[in-house]
Amino acid sequence: MSEISQISDLEQLKAIFRGVLKINTLREVDEFIRSLQISST
């Protein structure tokens, strides 16, 4: 979560939101977030 809270790019946040909506378990959410190339710019 700390990586996501540092994101200021609205389009990147929207992409994360859309991806999370398709996920069924917390484990999948964790794997999805870890797979992202997160940029804090």
Rosetta constraint file for C-alpha pairs under 8 A:
AtomPair CA 1 CA 5 HARMONIC 6.20 0.50
AtomPair CA 2 CA 6 HARMONIC 6.52 0.50
AtomPair CA 3 CA 7 HARMONIC 7.00 0.50
AtomPair CA 3 CA 38 HARMONIC 7.02 0.50
AtomPair CA 3 CA 40 HARMONIC 7.83 0.50
AtomPair CA 4 CA 13 HARMONIC 7.86 0.50
AtomPair CA 4 CA 38 HARMONIC 7.52 0.50
AtomPair CA 6 CA 40 HARMONIC 5.44 0.50
AtomPair CA 7 CA 12 HARMONIC 7.68 0.50
AtomPair CA 7 CA 13 HARMONIC 7.06 0.50
AtomPair CA 7 CA 38 HARMONIC 7.42 0.50
AtomPair CA 7 CA 39 HARMONIC 6.43 0.50
AtomPair CA 7 CA 40 HARMONIC 4.54 0.50
AtomPair CA 7 CA 41 HARMONIC 6.53 0.50
AtomPair CA 8 CA 13 HARMONIC 7.79 0.50
AtomPair CA 8 CA 40 HARMONIC 6.22 0.50
AtomPair CA 8 CA 41 HARMONIC 5.96 0.50
AtomPair CA 9 CA 13 HARMONIC 6.39 0.50
AtomPair CA 9 CA 40 HARMONIC 7.57 0.50
AtomPair CA 9 CA 41 HARMONIC 6.39 0.50
AtomPair CA 10 CA 14 HARMONIC 6.16 0.50
AtomPair CA 11 CA 15 HARMONIC 6.24 0.50
AtomPair CA 12 CA 16 HARMONIC 6.31 0.50
AtomPair CA 13 CA 17 HARMONIC 6.18 0.50
AtomPair CA 14 CA 18 HARMONIC 6.17 0.50
AtomPair CA 15 CA 19 HARMONIC 6.15 0.50
AtomPair CA 16 CA 20 HARMONIC 6.12 0.50
AtomPair CA 16 CA 33 HARMONIC 7.80 0.50
AtomPair CA 17 CA 21 HARMONIC 6.32 0.50
AtomPair CA 18 CA 22 HARMONIC 6.95 0.50
AtomPair CA 19 CA 23 HARMONIC 6.96 0.50
AtomPair CA 19 CA 32 HARMONIC 7.81 0.50
AtomPair CA 20 CA 29 HARMONIC 6.26 0.50
AtomPair CA 20 CA 32 HARMONIC 7.70 0.50
AtomPair CA 23 CA 28 HARMONIC 6.20 0.50
AtomPair CA 23 CA 29 HARMONIC 6.37 0.50
AtomPair CA 24 CA 28 HARMONIC 6.89 0.50
AtomPair CA 24 CA 29 HARMONIC 7.93 0.50
AtomPair CA 25 CA 29 HARMONIC 6.46 0.50
AtomPair CA 26 CA 30 HARMONIC 6.19 0.50
AtomPair CA 27 CA 31 HARMONIC 6.22 0.50
AtomPair CA 28 CA 32 HARMONIC 5.94 0.50
AtomPair CA 29 CA 33 HARMONIC 6.12 0.50
AtomPair CA 30 CA 34 HARMONIC 6.15 0.50
AtomPair CA 31 CA 35 HARMONIC 6.12 0.50
AtomPair CA 32 CA 36 HARMONIC 6.65 0.50
